[in-house]
């Protein structure tokens, strides 16, 4: 399992995920964002820490994870949480330059393809292990097919 720790929470702050954390951070504007990996699903909490305004879950089988394509200046991934006409796309990124370690993350709120809101983690507060989404999907038997840009069950060929 690849595990690169992007950053740690400030002393005293801890993620509340019962199993594994994808992203946990205070957002610009005072809200809190946390995405957990629990068995074969991802969970999303947005709002007050410990008492979210919005909680969502999506099964890994839904294929809403977009993995890093393997090139570019930063390592990033995202997971989407559909909710009626909206999708809450949670992302995390870290610059590949070891001198410029300043991880970032946040959530984009989309209505269809249109971005209607964007919330960014406060600088210096992001905790998100790189490749954790991809590793979680693989652990549940899914494989990313680069040619079709979709997740498939079983071995990729």
ROSE-4610 file (N, C-alpha, C; in Angstrom, 1 decimal, always signed):
// ROSE-4610
residu = [X/X/X/X/X/X/X/X/X/X/X/X/X/X/X/X/X/X/X/X/X/X/X/X/X/X/X/X/X/X/X/X/X/X/X/X/X/X/X/X/X/X/X/X/X/X/X/X/X/X/X/X/X/X/X/X/X/X/X/X/X/X/X/X/X/X/X/X/X/X/X/X/X/X/X/X/X/X/X/X/X/X/X/X/X/X/X/X/X/X/X/X/X/X/X/X/X/X/X/X/X/X/X/X/X/X/X/X/X/X/X/X/X/X/X/X/X/X/X/X/X/X/X/X/X/X/X/X/X/X/X/X/X/X/X/X/X/X/X/X/X/X/X/X/X/X/X/X/X/X/X/X/X/X/X/X/X/X/X/X/X/X/X/X/X/X/X/X/X/X/X/X/X/X/X/X/X/X/X/X/X/X/X/X/X/X/X/X/X/X/X/X/X/X/X/X/X/X/X/X/X/X/X/X/X/X/X/X/X/X/X/X/X/X/X/X/X/X/X/X/X/X/X/X/X/X/X/X/X/X/X/X/X/X/X/X/X/X/X/X/X/X/X/X/X/X/X/X/X/X/X/X/X/X/X/X/X/X/X/X/X/X/X/X/X/X/X/X/X/X/X/X/X/X/X/X/X/X/X/X/X/X/X/X/X/X/X/X/X/X/X/X/X/X/X/X/X/X/X/X/X/X/X/X/X/X/X/X/X/X/X/X/X/X/X/X/X/X/X/X/X/X/X/X/X/X/X/X/X/X/X/X/X/X/X/X/X/X/X/X/X/X/X/X/X/X/X/X/X/X/X/X/X/X/X/X/X/X/X/X/X/X/X/X/X/X/X/X/X/X/X/X/X/X/X/X/X/X/X/X/X/X/X/X/X/X/X/X/X/X/X/X/X/X/X/X/X/X/X/X/X/X/X/X/X/X/X/X/X/X/X/X/X/X/X/X/X/X/X/X/X/X/X/X/X/X/X/X/X/X/X/X/X/X/X/X/X/X/X/X/X/X/X/X/X/X/X/X/X/X/X/X/X/X/X/X/X/X/X/X/X/X/X/X/X/X/X/X/X/X/X]
num = [1/1/1/2/2/2/3/3/3/4/4/4/5/5/5/6/6/6/7/7/7/8/8/8/9/9/9/10/10/10/11/11/11/12/12/12/13/13/13/14/14/14/15/15/15/16/16/16/17/17/17/18/18/18/19/19/19/20/20/20/21/21/21/22/22/22/23/23/23/24/24/24/25/25/25/26/26/26/27/27/27/28/28/28/29/29/29/30/30/30/31/31/31/32/32/32/33/33/33/34/34/34/35/35/35/36/36/36/37/37/37/38/38/38/39/39/39/40/40/40/41/41/41/42/42/42/43/43/43/44/44/44/45/45/45/46/46/46/47/47/47/48/48/48/49/49/49/50/50/50/51/51/51/52/52/52/53/53/53/54/54/54/55/55/55/56/56/56/57/57/57/58/58/58/59/59/59/60/60/60/61/61/61/62/62/62/63/63/63/64/64/64/65/65/65/66/66/66/67/67/67/68/68/68/69/69/69/70/70/70/71/71/71/72/72/72/73/73/73/74/74/74/75/75/75/76/76/76/77/77/77/78/78/78/79/79/79/80/80/80/81/81/81/82/82/82/83/83/83/84/84/84/85/85/85/86/86/86/87/87/87/88/88/88/89/89/89/90/90/90/91/91/91/92/92/92/93/93/93/94/94/94/95/95/95/96/96/96/97/97/97/98/98/98/99/99/99/100/100/100/101/101/101/102/102/102/103/103/103/104/104/104/105/105/105/106/106/106/107/107/107/108/108/108/109/109/109/110/110/110/111/111/111/112/112/112/113/113/113/114/114/114/115/115/115/116/116/116/117/117/117/118/118/118/119/119/119/120/120/120/121/121/121/122/122/122/123/123/123/124/124/124/125/125/125/126/126/126/127/127/127/128/128/128/129/129/129/130/130/130/131/131/131/132/132/132/133/133/133/134/134/134/135/135/135/136/136/136/137/137/137/138/138/138/139/139/139/140/140/140/141/141/141/142/142/142/143/143/143/144/144/144/145/145/145/146/146/146/147/147/147/148/148/148/149/149/149/150/150/150/151/151/151/152/152/152/153/153/153/154/154/154/155/155/155/156/156/156/157/157/157]
x = [+0.8/+0.0/+0.9/+0.6/+1.4/+0.8/+1.6/+1.1/+2.1/+1.7/+2.4/+1.6/+2.0/+1.3/+1.5/+0.4/+0.5/+0.8/+0.0/+0.3/-0.4/-0.1/-0.8/-1.7/-2.7/-3.6/-2.8/-3.2/-2.5/-2.7/-1.7/-1.7/-3.1/-3.6/-4.9/-6.1/-6.0/-7.1/-6.9/-8.1/-8.0/-9.2/-9.0/-10.1/-11.0/-12.3/-13.2/-13.6/-12.9/-13.2/-13.0/-13.9/-13.8/-12.7/-12.5/-11.5/-10.4/-10.5/-9.4/-10.0/-9.1/-9.4/-8.9/-9.7/-9.2/-8.8/-9.7/-9.4/-10.2/-9.5/-10.1/-9.4/-10.3/-9.7/-10.8/-10.4/-11.2/-11.2/-12.3/-12.4/-12.4/-11.9/-12.1/-13.5/-13.8/-15.2/-15.8/-15.0/-15.5/-16.1/-16.4/-17.0/-15.9/-16.3/-15.3/-15.7/-14.7/-14.9/-14.2/-14.9/-14.2/-14.8/-13.9/-14.3/-13.5/-14.3/-13.8/-14.0/-13.2/-13.3/-13.7/-14.8/-15.4/-15.9/-15.1/-15.5/-15.5/-16.7/-16.8/-17.5/-17.4/-18.1/-17.2/-17.5/-16.9/-18.0/-17.7/-18.6/-18.1/-19.1/-18.8/-19.5/-18.8/-19.4/-19.0/-19.9/-19.6/-20.4/-19.8/-20.5/-19.6/-20.3/-19.6/-18.9/-17.7/-17.0/-17.7/-18.0/-18.8/-20.3/-20.8/-22.2/-22.4/-22.2/-22.3/-23.7/-23.7/-24.9/-25.4/-24.4/-24.7/-23.8/-24.4/-23.7/-24.2/-23.2/-23.6/-22.7/-23.1/-22.3/-22.4/-21.3/-21.4/-20.6/-21.2/-20.5/-19.4/-18.3/-17.2/-17.6/-18.5/-19.0/-19.6/-19.9/-20.5/-19.4/-18.1/-17.0/-16.8/-17.0/-16.9/-15.5/-14.6/-13.2/-12.5/-11.8/-11.0/-9.5/-8.7/-7.4/-6.4/-5.3/-4.2/-3.8/-3.7/-3.3/-1.8/-1.0/+0.4/+1.3/+0.8/+1.7/+1.2/+2.0/+1.6/+2.4/+2.3/+3.1/+2.7/+1.4/+0.9/+0.3/+0.3/-0.4/-1.7/-2.8/-4.1/-5.1/-6.2/-7.3/-8.6/-9.7/-11.0/-12.0/-13.0/-14.2/-15.4/-16.4/-17.7/-18.8/-19.6/-20.8/-22.1/-22.8/-24.0/-25.1/-25.9/-27.0/-28.0/-29.1/-30.1/-29.4/-29.6/-29.0/-27.6/-27.0/-25.7/-24.7/-23.4/-22.3/-21.3/-20.9/-19.9/-18.6/-17.7/-16.5/-15.3/-14.9/-13.8/-12.5/-11.5/-10.2/-9.1/-8.0/-6.8/-5.6/-4.6/-3.5/-2.2/-1.1/+0.2/+1.2/+2.0/+3.0/+4.0/+4.5/+5.5/+6.9/+7.1/+8.4/+8.5/+9.5/+9.6/+9.9/+10.4/+10.7/+9.4/+8.4/+7.1/+6.0/+6.3/+5.2/+4.2/+3.1/+2.0/+0.7/+0.3/-0.9/-2.1/-3.1/-4.3/-5.4/-6.6/-7.8/-9.1/-10.2/-11.4/-12.6/-13.6/-14.8/-15.4/-15.7/-16.3/-17.8/-18.7/-20.1/-20.6/-21.1/-21.4/-22.9/-23.5/-24.9/-24.7/-24.8/-24.4/-22.9/-22.5/-21.1/-20.7/-21.7/-21.5/-21.1/-19.9/-19.5/-20.3/-21.0/-21.8/-21.2/-20.2/-19.6/-18.3/-17.3/-16.0/-15.6/-15.2/-14.7/-13.3/-12.3/-10.9/-10.5/-9.7/-9.2/-8.3/-8.3/-7.3/-5.9/-5.0/-3.6/-3.0/-2.2/-1.5/-2.3/-3.6/-4.4/-4.8/-4.4/-4.9/-4.2/-5.0/-4.5/-5.2/-4.3/-4.9/-3.7/-3.7/-2.7/-2.9/-1.8/-1.8/-2.1/-2.8/-3.2/-4.1/-4.7/-5.6/-6.9/-7.4/-8.6/-8.4/-7.3/-6.9/-6.7/-6.0/-5.7/-7.0/-7.9/-9.2/-10.0/-10.0/-10.7/-10.1/-8.8/-8.1/-8.3/-8.4/-8.6/-10.0/-11.0/-12.3/-12.5/-11.4/-11.4/-11.6/-11.4/-11.6/-10.3/-10.3/-9.1/-9.4/-8.5/-8.7/-8.2/-9.1/-8.8/-8.5/-7.2/-6.8/-7.3/-7.6/-8.1/-9.6/-10.4/-11.8/-12.1/-11.1/-11.2/-12.4/-12.4/-13.5/-12.9/-13.6/-13.3/-13.9/-13.2/-13.8/-13.5/-14.3/-14.1/-13.1/-12.2/-11.3/-10.0/-9.2/-7.8/-7.9/-7.1/-7.0/-6.1/-6.4/-5.5/-4.9]
y = [-1.2/+0.0/+1.2/+2.1/+3.4/+4.3/+4.9/+5.8/+7.0/+8.1/+9.3/+10.3/+10.6/+11.6/+13.0/+13.6/+14.9/+16.0/+15.9/+16.8/+16.3/+16.9/+16.5/+17.6/+17.2/+18.3/+19.0/+20.2/+20.9/+20.1/+20.3/+19.6/+19.8/+18.7/+18.7/+18.5/+18.6/+18.4/+16.9/+16.2/+14.8/+14.6/+13.8/+13.4/+12.4/+12.5/+11.6/+10.4/+10.1/+8.9/+7.7/+6.7/+5.5/+4.6/+4.7/+3.8/+4.7/+5.1/+5.8/+7.2/+8.2/+9.5/+9.8/+10.3/+10.8/+12.3/+13.1/+14.5/+15.0/+15.8/+16.4/+17.8/+18.9/+20.2/+21.2/+22.3/+23.5/+24.3/+24.8/+25.5/+27.0/+27.7/+29.2/+29.5/+30.3/+30.7/+30.0/+29.1/+28.6/+27.2/+26.6/+25.3/+24.2/+23.0/+21.9/+20.8/+20.2/+19.2/+17.9/+16.8/+15.5/+14.4/+13.7/+12.5/+11.3/+10.3/+9.1/+7.9/+6.9/+5.6/+4.6/+4.0/+3.0/+1.8/+0.7/-0.5/-0.2/-0.4/-0.2/+1.1/+2.1/+3.4/+4.5/+5.7/+6.9/+7.8/+8.5/+9.3/+10.8/+11.7/+13.1/+13.9/+14.7/+15.6/+17.0/+17.9/+19.3/+20.1/+21.1/+22.0/+22.1/+22.0/+22.1/+20.8/+20.9/+19.7/+18.9/+17.6/+16.8/+16.9/+18.0/+18.2/+18.7/+17.9/+18.4/+18.9/+19.9/+20.3/+19.4/+18.7/+17.8/+16.6/+15.4/+14.1/+13.3/+12.8/+12.0/+10.7/+9.7/+8.5/+8.0/+7.5/+6.9/+5.6/+4.6/+3.3/+3.4/+2.6/+2.6/+2.1/+1.2/+0.7/+1.7/+2.9/+4.0/+4.6/+4.4/+4.8/+6.3/+7.0/+8.5/+9.0/+8.1/+8.5/+8.8/+9.9/+10.3/+10.3/+9.3/+9.2/+10.1/+10.4/+11.1/+10.4/+11.1/+10.5/+10.1/+10.5/+10.1/+11.1/+12.3/+13.4/+14.7/+15.7/+17.1/+17.5/+18.7/+19.3/+18.8/+18.4/+18.0/+16.6/+15.9/+14.7/+15.0/+14.5/+14.9/+13.7/+13.8/+12.8/+13.5/+12.9/+13.5/+12.3/+12.6/+11.7/+12.5/+12.1/+12.8/+12.2/+13.1/+12.6/+13.2/+12.4/+12.9/+13.1/+14.2/+14.5/+15.2/+14.6/+15.2/+15.7/+17.0/+17.7/+18.1/+17.9/+18.4/+17.3/+17.6/+16.7/+17.5/+16.9/+17.5/+16.8/+17.5/+16.9/+17.3/+16.3/+16.6/+16.2/+17.1/+16.9/+17.3/+16.6/+17.0/+16.9/+17.8/+17.9/+18.3/+17.8/+18.2/+18.4/+19.4/+19.7/+18.7/+18.2/+17.2/+17.7/+19.0/+19.6/+19.5/+18.7/+18.5/+19.8/+20.8/+22.1/+22.9/+22.6/+23.3/+22.6/+21.8/+21.0/+22.0/+22.1/+22.9/+22.3/+21.2/+20.5/+21.4/+21.1/+21.8/+20.8/+21.3/+20.5/+21.3/+20.7/+21.4/+20.6/+21.4/+20.8/+21.7/+21.2/+21.9/+21.5/+22.4/+22.0/+22.3/+21.2/+21.3/+21.0/+21.7/+21.4/+21.0/+19.7/+19.2/+19.4/+20.1/+20.5/+21.8/+22.6/+24.0/+24.0/+24.7/+24.9/+26.0/+25.8/+26.8/+27.3/+26.6/+27.0/+26.2/+26.8/+26.2/+26.6/+25.6/+25.8/+25.2/+26.0/+25.5/+25.4/+24.4/+24.2/+25.3/+25.7/+26.8/+26.3/+27.1/+26.7/+26.2/+25.1/+24.5/+23.6/+23.3/+22.5/+21.1/+20.9/+19.7/+18.4/+17.4/+16.1/+15.2/+14.6/+13.7/+12.8/+11.5/+10.6/+10.5/+10.7/+10.5/+9.0/+8.8/+7.5/+6.7/+7.3/+6.5/+6.2/+7.0/+6.7/+5.5/+5.6/+4.5/+3.2/+3.2/+2.0/+1.4/+2.3/+1.8/+1.1/+1.7/+1.1/-0.3/-0.3/-1.6/-2.6/-2.2/-3.2/-3.8/-3.1/-3.6/-4.3/-4.5/-5.3/-4.5/-3.1/-2.3/-1.9/-1.7/-1.3/-0.2/+0.8/+2.0/+1.6/+1.8/+1.6/+3.0/+3.2/+4.5/+4.8/+3.7/+4.0/+4.4/+3.9/+4.3/+5.3/+5.5/+6.4/+6.0/+4.7/+4.2/+3.1/+2.8/+1.8/+0.5/-0.6/-1.9/-2.9/-3.8/-4.9/-5.9/-6.3/-7.4/-6.8/-7.6/-7.2/-6.4/-5.4/-4.6/-5.4/-5.3/-6.0/-5.2]
z = [+0.0/+0.0/+0.0/-0.9/-1.0/+0.1/+0.9/+1.9/+2.0/+1.5/+1.6/+2.4/+3.6/+4.4/+3.9/+3.5/+2.9/+4.0/+5.1/+6.2/+7.4/+8.5/+9.8/+10.3/+11.0/+11.6/+12.7/+13.0/+14.1/+15.4/+16.3/+17.5/+18.2/+18.7/+19.4/+18.5/+17.2/+16.3/+15.8/+15.7/+15.3/+14.4/+13.4/+12.5/+13.3/+13.0/+13.7/+12.9/+11.8/+11.0/+11.8/+11.8/+12.5/+11.9/+10.6/+10.0/+9.4/+8.2/+7.5/+7.0/+7.1/+6.6/+5.3/+4.4/+3.1/+3.3/+3.8/+3.9/+5.1/+5.9/+7.1/+7.3/+7.3/+7.5/+7.8/+8.5/+8.6/+7.3/+6.9/+5.6/+5.8/+4.8/+4.8/+5.0/+5.9/+6.2/+7.4/+8.1/+9.4/+9.4/+8.3/+8.3/+8.4/+8.5/+8.6/+7.6/+7.0/+6.0/+6.4/+6.3/+6.6/+5.7/+5.0/+4.2/+4.7/+5.0/+5.6/+4.6/+4.8/+4.1/+5.1/+4.8/+5.8/+5.0/+5.1/+4.3/+2.8/+2.2/+0.8/+0.4/+1.3/+1.0/+1.5/+1.0/+1.4/+2.1/+3.1/+3.8/+3.8/+3.7/+3.6/+4.7/+5.5/+6.5/+6.2/+6.2/+6.0/+7.0/+7.6/+8.6/+9.8/+11.0/+12.2/+12.5/+13.1/+13.4/+14.5/+14.2/+15.2/+15.1/+14.4/+14.2/+12.8/+11.7/+10.4/+9.9/+9.0/+8.4/+7.3/+6.7/+5.5/+5.7/+5.7/+5.7/+4.5/+3.7/+2.6/+2.6/+1.8/+1.7/+0.2/-0.3/-1.7/-1.6/-2.3/-2.4/-3.4/-3.1/-4.0/-5.3/-5.4/-6.7/-7.6/-7.0/-7.9/-8.8/-8.4/-9.3/-9.3/-8.2/-8.2/-7.9/-7.7/-7.4/-8.8/-8.8/-9.9/-9.4/-9.9/-9.4/-10.1/-9.5/-10.2/-11.4/-12.6/-13.8/-14.0/-13.0/-13.0/-13.6/-14.0/-14.5/-14.0/-14.2/-13.8/-12.6/-12.2/-11.1/-9.7/-9.6/-8.3/-8.3/-7.2/-7.0/-6.4/-7.0/-6.6/-6.8/-6.2/-6.4/-5.9/-6.3/-5.8/-5.7/-4.9/-4.8/-4.8/-5.6/-5.7/-4.9/-4.4/-3.6/-4.3/-5.1/-5.7/-4.6/-4.8/-3.9/-4.7/-5.2/-6.1/-7.3/-7.6/-8.8/-8.5/-7.4/-7.0/-6.8/-7.0/-6.7/-5.9/-4.8/-3.9/-4.2/-4.9/-5.3/-4.4/-3.6/-2.6/-3.2/-3.1/-3.7/-2.7/-2.9/-2.2/-3.1/-2.9/-3.8/-3.0/-3.5/-2.9/-4.1/-4.0/-5.1/-5.0/-6.2/-6.2/-5.9/-5.8/-5.5/-4.0/-3.5/-2.0/-1.3/-2.0/-1.3/-1.2/-1.9/-1.9/-1.3/-0.2/+0.4/+1.1/+0.4/+0.9/+0.4/+1.1/+0.6/+0.6/-0.2/-0.3/-0.5/-0.3/-0.4/-0.3/-0.6/-0.5/-1.1/-1.4/-2.0/-3.0/-4.2/-5.3/-5.3/-5.3/-5.4/-6.8/-7.5/-8.9/-9.0/-10.0/-10.4/-11.9/-12.1/-13.5/-13.6/-14.7/-14.9/-14.4/-14.0/-13.5/-12.1/-11.8/-10.4/-9.8/-8.7/-8.1/-6.8/-6.2/-5.0/-4.9/-4.1/-3.9/-2.5/-1.8/-0.4/-0.3/+0.2/+0.3/+1.7/+2.0/+3.3/+3.7/+5.0/+5.4/+5.2/+4.7/+4.5/+5.8/+5.6/+6.8/+7.6/+7.2/+8.1/+7.4/+6.2/+5.4/+5.9/+6.2/+6.3/+5.3/+4.5/+3.5/+2.9/+3.3/+2.7/+1.2/+0.5/-1.0/-1.3/-2.4/-2.9/-2.1/-1.0/-0.1/-0.8/-1.7/-2.4/-3.4/-4.1/-5.1/-4.3/-3.2/-2.4/-1.8/-1.4/-0.9/-2.0/-3.1/-4.3/-4.6/-4.7/-5.0/-3.9/-2.7/-1.6/-1.7/-2.3/-2.5/-3.9/-4.6/-5.8/-7.1/-7.0/-8.2/-8.8/-10.1/-10.8/-11.8/-11.8/-12.7/-14.1/-15.1/-16.5/-17.1/-17.4/-17.9/-19.3/-20.1/-21.5/-21.5/-20.5/-20.5/-19.4/-18.5/-17.4/-16.5/-16.2/-15.3/-14.4/-13.3/-12.4/-12.9/-12.8/-13.1/-12.0/-11.8/-10.8/-11.4/-10.5/-10.9/-11.4/-12.0/-12.5/-13.8/-13.9/-15.1/-16.1/-17.3/-18.3/-19.3]
